[in-house]
Structures are given as C-alpha cells and as structure tokens.
Amino acid sequence: MNKFGFLFLSAALVTLPVRGMAAYEGGDVKDGGSISGAVKFKGSAPAPKKLDVSKDKEVCAKTSKTDPSLIVNGGNLVNAVVTITDIKKGKKIELKKVTLDQNGCEYKPHVLAFPAGTTVEILNPDGILHNVHSYSKVNSPFNQAQPKFKKTLNVKIEKPEAIELKCDVHGWMQGWLVATESPYFAVTDSSGNFKLTDVPAGSYTVEVWHEKLGKSSQKVTVKAKEEAKVTFEVAGK
C-alpha cells in the first residue's frame, strides 16, 4: 500500500462513529442477577379520555374506547418501557418476529418493545382498510395501506428508536414500536411491574421511558445471583 492509501485508511478509521465501535456484545452470562420493581405515577392521574369513534363503526365501535396514551392503575404506570442504557456486554440478543395486532381498530399491544433488527408482523383481522403510518426519525419511515385482503404486513426496524404509529384512516388509532439497543428491556404490565433477568453483576443506569411523561433514570447495582429492587416515581406533566 502506498503512503496515500495508508493516509486514506487512517482517516477513515478516525472518522468512524464511537457508537459503532462500542456496540453491544452478546454472549453467555454466568451468575447473573436481575432487576425488578415497579413504576409509580406521582400525583393524581387524570381520568381516561373517551375516544370518538367516527368511522367504520360496525367494526370499530363494538367496544368503547379510551385514550391509551396514559394508563394508571391503582397508582401504577402501565406501558412504560424500562431499559438498561449503559450495558455493553451481557446476554445474547435473540431476534424473533414480534406481532402487532389491529384488532377492533386499536393497536394491541399499545407499546411493543423489541431489540433493534427485529421484524414486526402487523396484523389486520378487522376486514376493513387500515393504514400504518410511522413517524420515525432514525429508521426509515413507512406509510403503508393495509386493505382487508392483506392480513399481514412485515416491517423490519433496524435501529434503536421509539417510533410512534398512527392510522391515517382511523384518527384515534395510535401506538408505539420501541426498538432497543440491548436485550435488557421490559414494558410495565397492568400493575406497573417489570423485571430484567440475566444481568451481569455491576452498576448500571436504568431508564424509564413513557410516551407522555418522558424519561427518568437511576443507578442500580446488581450482585451475582441476586435480585435488585427498584421503584420509579414519574410525575405528570
């Protein structure tokens, strides 16, 4: 290689993004611990707003609908995504196809989390036209009609991002695809609970993301073969 080629190669290596060099490394975890807990809503939760179902009522209005963007059950926050943001090495990432349903003109689940690189299978069992419109900023956005004869639609989400989805046909339909950088993620259940397993011993930043309430985080120390308990309190805005 001549000196010009060497200089070009050296410059290319220098300009590589640091993020790419420090990518997550998956493997076997020995004597891993876990992080579990709950996400609480701080303050008085607003009453769920009833949604106006104004189209395709014979299918969409079979059940009454309320705004799913803020669900608080007994003081517990539902559909918050919990991740470890600074873990660089841990259990393997398993890329399995996940499913988002549009049953009854609602996205189910409302928040679907998975590792980046996953293929999402979007279902349409309603027998009517839906339109899946993503508001991506990091990934390539998509806006695809899904007629009644197209029961499934596959979309691959390549990069970590929280992506809002809407249906251009039914304006009340809204949901989220959350692609994560590592396999350490969970969506809080109907009791606001979550659990992250097979975590290598160490100190980590655990973050809660919610579509309406934003992000909050705290440091958590995990010991080998032990469970670390943590509680988040997220205030309304």
C-alpha positions in Angstrom: 0.0 0.0 0.0 1.4 3.5 -0.9 1.5 6.3 1.6 -1.6 7.9 0.2 -3.6 4.7 0.6 -2.3 4.4 4.2 -3.3 8.0 5.0 -6.8 7.5 3.5 -7.3 4.3 5.5 -6.1 6.0 8.7 -8.5 9.0 8.1 -11.4 6.6 7.6 -10.7 4.8 10.8 -10.5 8.0 12.8 -13.9 9.2 11.4 -15.8 6.0 12.4 -18.5 6.9 15.0 -17.7 6.0 18.6 -21.1 4.4 19.0 -20.3 1.9 16.3 -17.1 0.9 18.0 -18.8 0.4 21.3 -21.6 -1.8 20.1 -23.4 -4.2 22.5 -21.7 -7.6 22.8 -23.9 -10.6 23.5 -22.8 -13.9 24.9 -23.2 -16.2 27.9 -23.9 -14.7 31.3 -22.7 -16.6 34.4 -24.1 -15.9 37.8 -26.3 -13.2 36.5 -28.7 -11.2 38.7 -31.9 -9.4 38.0 -33.5 -6.0 38.3 -37.2 -5.9 39.2 -39.6 -3.3 40.5 -42.5 -1.0 39.7 -43.1 2.3 38.1 -45.4 4.6 40.0 -47.4 7.6 38.9 -46.7 10.6 41.2 -49.8 12.7 41.8 -53.4 12.3 40.8 -53.9 10.6 37.4 -56.4 12.3 35.0 -59.5 10.4 34.1 -59.1 8.4 30.8 -60.5 10.5 27.9 -63.1 8.8 25.8 -62.2 8.5 22.1 -64.6 9.5 19.3 -65.0 6.5 17.0 -66.3 8.2 13.9 -65.6 5.7 11.1 -66.3 2.1 10.3 -68.5 2.0 13.5 -69.8 -1.5 12.7 -66.3 -2.8 13.4 -64.6 -0.1 15.4 -67.4 0.8 17.8 -68.2 -2.7 19.1 -66.4 -1.7 22.3 -66.0 1.8 23.8 -62.5 3.2 23.6 -60.4 5.5 25.8 -57.1 7.2 25.2 -54.4 4.7 25.8 -51.5 7.2 26.0 -51.6 7.4 29.8 -52.9 4.5 31.7 -52.6 4.5 35.5 -53.9 1.5 37.5 -54.0 2.0 41.3 -51.2 4.5 41.1 -49.1 2.2 38.9 -47.9 3.4 35.4 -48.8 0.9 32.6 -46.9 0.7 29.2 -43.7 2.4 30.4 -40.6 0.9 28.8 -37.7 0.1 31.2 -34.2 -0.4 29.8 -30.6 -0.5 30.9 -29.0 2.2 28.9 -25.3 1.8 29.5 -24.8 -2.0 29.4 -22.2 -3.0 26.8 -21.9 -6.8 27.4 -24.5 -9.3 28.5 -26.9 -12.0 27.3 -27.4 -12.7 23.6 -29.9 -10.7 21.6 -32.5 -13.1 20.1 -34.2 -11.6 17.1 -37.6 -13.2 16.9 -40.5 -11.9 14.9 -43.0 -10.0 17.0 -46.6 -9.2 16.4 -48.7 -6.0 16.4 -52.4 -6.5 16.1 -55.0 -4.0 14.9 -58.0 -5.9 16.3 -61.1 -3.7 16.8 -59.3 -0.6 15.4 -56.8 -0.5 18.2 -53.1 -1.2 18.3 -52.5 -4.2 20.6 -50.3 -4.0 22.4 -50.3 -0.2 22.6 -46.5 -0.3 23.3 -44.5 -3.1 21.7 -40.8 -3.3 22.6 -38.1 -5.5 21.0 -34.4 -5.4 20.0 -33.4 -3.4 17.0 -33.1 -5.6 13.9 -36.4 -7.3 14.7 -39.2 -7.9 12.1 -42.6 -6.7 13.2 -45.6 -8.6 11.8 -48.6 -6.2 11.7 -52.0 -8.0 11.6 -55.3 -6.8 10.2 -58.1 -9.1 11.2 -60.8 -6.4 11.0 -61.9 -6.9 7.4 -61.6 -3.2 6.7 -58.9 -0.8 5.4 -56.2 0.3 7.8 -53.1 2.4 7.1 -50.0 2.0 9.1 -48.0 5.3 9.3 -44.7 5.5 11.2 -43.2 8.7 12.4 -39.6 7.6 12.5 -36.6 9.9 12.8 -33.7 7.4 12.9 -35.2 4.5 10.9 -36.8 4.9 7.5 -40.4 5.9 8.0 -43.1 3.9 6.3 -46.7 4.7 5.3 -48.5 1.6 4.0 -52.1 0.9 3.3 -53.3 -2.5 4.6 -56.6 -3.4 2.8 -58.9 -6.1 4.2 -57.4 -8.8 2.0 -53.8 -8.1 3.2 -54.0 -9.8 6.6 -50.3 -9.4 7.4 -47.6 -6.7 6.8 -44.0 -7.2 7.7 -41.7 -4.3 8.7 -38.1 -4.6 9.9 -36.9 -2.0 12.4 -33.1 -1.7 12.0 -32.0 0.9 14.6 -32.9 1.7 18.2 -35.7 4.2 18.4 -39.2 4.9 19.9 -41.5 5.1 16.9 -45.0 6.5 17.0 -47.6 4.8 14.8 -50.9 6.2 13.6 -53.6 5.0 11.2 -54.5 7.6 8.6 -57.9 6.0 8.1 -58.9 5.9 11.8 -57.5 9.0 13.5 -57.9 7.7 17.1 -55.5 4.7 16.4 -52.1 5.4 17.9 -49.3 3.2 19.3 -45.6 2.8 19.7 -42.8 0.5 18.4 -39.8 0.7 20.7 -36.6 -0.8 19.3 -33.8 -1.2 21.9 -30.1 -1.4 21.7 -29.7 -4.4 24.0 -32.0 -7.3 25.2 -32.4 -5.7 28.6 -35.9 -4.1 28.2 -39.4 -4.6 29.6 -42.8 -2.9 29.3 -44.6 -2.4 32.6 -47.7 -4.6 33.0 -51.2 -3.7 34.3 -49.7 -3.4 37.8 -46.8 -1.2 36.7 -44.3 -4.1 37.3 -41.2 -5.1 35.3 -38.3 -7.5 35.5 -34.9 -7.7 33.7 -33.1 -11.0 34.0 -29.7 -12.5 33.4 -28.0 -9.1 34.2 -24.2 -9.4 34.8 -23.0 -8.1 38.1 -22.2 -4.4 38.0 -23.6 -0.9 38.3 -26.0 0.3 35.6 -28.2 3.2 34.6 -31.8 2.0 34.4 -34.2 4.3 32.5 -37.9 4.5 32.2 -39.5 6.0 29.1 -43.1 6.9 28.7 -44.7 8.5 25.7 -46.4 11.3 27.7 -44.1 11.6 30.7 -40.7 11.4 29.1 -37.6 9.8 30.7 -36.3 9.3 34.1 -33.4 7.2 35.3 -31.4 6.0 38.4 -28.3 4.0 39.1 -28.8 0.3 40.2 -26.2 -2.1 41.4 -26.7 -5.8 40.6 -24.9 -8.5 42.5 -24.3 -12.0 41.2 -27.3 -14.3 41.6 -29.2 -11.6 43.4 -32.3 -9.5 42.7 -32.0 -5.7 42.8 -35.3 -4.0 43.7 -36.0 -0.5 42.3 -39.1 1.8 42.3 -39.6 4.7 40.0 -41.9 7.6 40.6 -42.9 9.5 37.5 -44.7 12.8 37.8 -47.4 14.0 35.4 -46.7 16.9 33.1 
